[in-house]
Amino acid sequence: MAYHMTILRSAHGLQQPISLDEALAAARNLQGWRVTDEAELAFSDGRRSFSLWHDNGALWTRLDDPWVIEHMLEMARELDARVRGDAFETYVTADQTYAHPDDERLEQLARADSAQLLARHMAEQRRIRNAVIGFFVLLGAIAFLAGKWFERH
């Protein structure tokens, strides 16, 4: 499954933007990296490749293979930044992570958003379920009344 990976820089709970110029300069300094588009960097080792996109002061991709993480960590070191996954885990190596203190507030907000979304979803599911049950109760009542009507006639 694809996973959202981000290279970002933060301090004191706030993201410190990585400029596109910084990202391009870092790509030019590292072996295997090249600039492929205005806001896209690509890495290739001759067998495999992946791209990073610059957006809102960070670099991101949708891959999480260990070999990708290693090259993202190399890029992050060049930018004095870090690699973070979807679950707000910061990577030290491809298989070692920790919870960065700057992400604590973001993780709490994400959990609150998720709980709110789930509550809305459950309420919607209840409304749908009640409508379906109501429909069949109404259909049953109509069938019952129709049966009674036919009994009399």
RODO-2510 file (C-alpha; in nm, 4 decimals, decimal comma):
residues 153
     n   res          X          Y          Z
     1     m     0,0000     0,0000     0,0000
     2     a     0,1324     0,3450    -0,0846
     3     y     0,2197     0,5627     0,2092
     4     h     0,2643     0,9389     0,2255
     5     m     0,6238     1,0244     0,3206
     6     t     0,7365     1,3822     0,3809
     7     i     1,0703     1,5558     0,4176
     8     l     1,0140     1,8571     0,6389
     9     r     1,1904     2,0870     0,8773
    10     s     1,0365     2,2017     1,2057
    11     a     1,1290     2,3824     1,5240
    12     h     0,9319     2,4526     1,8410
    13     g     0,6182     2,2890     1,7017
    14     l     0,6163     2,4936     1,3812
    15     q     0,7123     2,3865     1,0320
    16     q     1,0085     2,5744     0,8869
    17     p     0,9604     2,5752     0,5090
    18     i     1,2101     2,4165     0,2758
    19     s     1,2348     2,6402    -0,0275
    20     l     1,2241     2,4970    -0,3752
    21     d     1,5683     2,6465    -0,4403
    22     e     1,7090     2,4603    -0,1360
    23     a     1,5538     2,1345    -0,2556
    24     l     1,6924     2,1795    -0,6069
    25     a     2,0393     2,2615    -0,4724
    26     a     2,0314     1,9552    -0,2457
    27     a     1,9289     1,7327    -0,5387
    28     r     2,2202     1,8642    -0,7427
    29     n     2,4610     1,7890    -0,4535
    30     l     2,3541     1,4262    -0,4089
    31     q     2,4389     1,1378    -0,6371
    32     g     2,1432     0,9789    -0,8183
    33     w     1,9130     1,2797    -0,7862
    34     r     1,8006     1,4970    -1,0736
    35     v     1,5527     1,7775    -1,1285
    36     t     1,2758     1,6584    -1,3607
    37     d     1,0200     1,9356    -1,3351
    38     e     0,9722     2,2744    -1,1798
    39     a     0,8773     2,1200    -0,8425
    40     e     0,9749     1,7555    -0,8897
    41     l     1,2955     1,5762    -0,8011
    42     a     1,3670     1,2212    -0,9086
    43     f     1,6040     0,9600    -0,7746
    44     s     1,7220     0,6578    -0,9699
    45     d     1,9776     0,3929    -0,8845
    46     g     1,9632     0,2483    -1,2364
    47     r     1,7145    -0,0241    -1,1396
    48     r     1,4460     0,1607    -0,9449
    49     s     1,3305     0,5180    -0,9201
    50     f     1,0950     0,7456    -0,7319
    51     s     1,0021     1,1134    -0,7301
    52     l     0,9658     1,3802    -0,4654
    53     w     0,7377     1,6789    -0,5125
    54     h     0,7836     2,0177    -0,3515
    55     d     0,4623     2,1526    -0,2011
    56     n     0,3911     2,3943     0,0856
    57     g     0,7510     2,4060     0,2055
    58     a     0,8039     2,0291     0,2160
    59     l     0,8960     1,7416    -0,0145
    60     w     0,6693     1,4397    -0,0365
    61     t     0,6177     1,1068    -0,2094
    62     r     0,3775     0,8119    -0,1927
    63     l     0,6317     0,5317    -0,1530
    64     d     0,7624     0,3637     0,1604
    65     d     0,9986     0,0906     0,0466
    66     p     1,3068     0,0777     0,2702
    67     w     1,5364     0,1727    -0,0170
    68     v     1,3246     0,4872    -0,0777
    69     i     1,3387     0,5866     0,2883
    70     e     1,7189     0,5574     0,2908
    71     h     1,7487     0,8020    -0,0016
    72     m     1,4907     1,0344     0,1543
    73     l     1,6960     1,0330     0,4752
    74     e     2,0029     1,1281     0,2706
    75     m     1,8100     1,4181     0,1152
    76     a     1,6745     1,5201     0,4575
    77     r     2,0271     1,5324     0,6038
    78     e     2,1364     1,7553     0,3156
    79     l     1,8440     1,9901     0,3957
    80     d     1,8850     1,9748     0,7763
    81     a     1,5361     1,8250     0,7834
    82     r     1,3684     1,4946     0,8728
    83     v     1,1525     1,2244     0,7126
    84     r     0,8026     1,1743     0,8517
    85     g     0,5373     0,9156     0,7677
    86     d     0,1570     0,9328     0,7693
    87     a     0,1332     0,8217     1,1316
    88     f     0,3565     1,1162     1,2370
    89     e     0,6529     0,8862     1,2939
    90     t     0,9952     1,0358     1,2229
    91     y     1,2456     0,8015     1,0607
    92     v     1,5999     0,7595     1,1900
    93     t     1,6628     0,4669     0,9549
    94     a     1,4351     0,2727     0,7208
    95     d     1,3210     0,0565     1,0127
    96     q     1,3712     0,2800     1,3166
    97     t     1,1295     0,5625     1,4029
    98     y     1,0398     0,7864     1,6936
    99     a     0,7722     1,0404     1,7838
   100     h     0,9130     1,3878     1,7181
   101     p     0,7948     1,6417     1,9779
   102     d     0,7011     1,8932     1,7056
   103     d     0,4401     1,6489     1,5722
   104     e     0,2540     1,5935     1,9009
   105     r     0,0036     1,8738     1,8377
   106     l    -0,0483     1,7640     1,4766
   107     e    -0,1116     1,4062     1,5865
   108     q    -0,3664     1,5246     1,8444
   109     l    -0,5433     1,7332     1,5786
   110     a    -0,5456     1,4375     1,3382
   111     r    -0,6948     1,2119     1,6053
   112     a    -0,9627     1,4714     1,6858
   113     d    -1,0432     1,5118     1,3148
   114     s    -1,0612     1,1352     1,2759
   115     a    -1,2944     1,0996     1,5758
   116     q    -1,5161     1,3775     1,4404
   117     l    -1,5258     1,2172     1,0964
   118     l    -1,6091     0,8786     1,2475
   119     a    -1,8895     1,0316     1,4574
   120     r    -2,0390     1,1960     1,1462
   121     h    -2,0076     0,8710     0,9542
   122     m    -2,1764     0,6710     1,2300
   123     a    -2,4612     0,9245     1,2522
   124     e    -2,5080     0,9016     0,8751
   125     q    -2,5070     0,5208     0,8941
   126     r    -2,7753     0,5339     1,1675
   127     r    -2,9911     0,7629     0,9523
   128     i    -2,9571     0,5309     0,6524
   129     r    -3,0268     0,2203     0,8598
   130     n    -3,3317     0,3848     1,0213
   131     a    -3,4614     0,4959     0,6806
   132     v    -3,4273     0,1419     0,5419
   133     i    -3,5997    -0,0073     0,8475
   134     g    -3,8702     0,2600     0,8297
   135     f    -3,9249     0,1870     0,4620
   136     f    -3,9760    -0,1843     0,5264
   137     v    -4,2024    -0,1176     0,8268
   138     l    -4,4106     0,1140     0,6075
   139     l    -4,4115    -0,1440     0,3273
   140     g    -4,5222    -0,4110     0,5760
   141     a    -4,8004    -0,1875     0,7100
   142     i    -4,9208    -0,1160     0,3550
   143     a    -4,9160    -0,4895     0,2737
   144     f    -5,1041    -0,5659     0,5966
   145     l    -5,3684    -0,3016     0,5246
   146     a    -5,3988    -0,4163     0,1622
   147     g    -5,4470    -0,7736     0,2831
   148     k    -5,7210    -0,6606     0,5231
   149     w    -5,8863    -0,4634     0,2444
   150     f    -5,8847    -0,7673     0,0124
   151     e    -6,0289    -0,9848     0,2940
   152     r    -6,3301    -0,7528     0,3152
   153     h    -6,3919    -0,7310    -0,0588
***
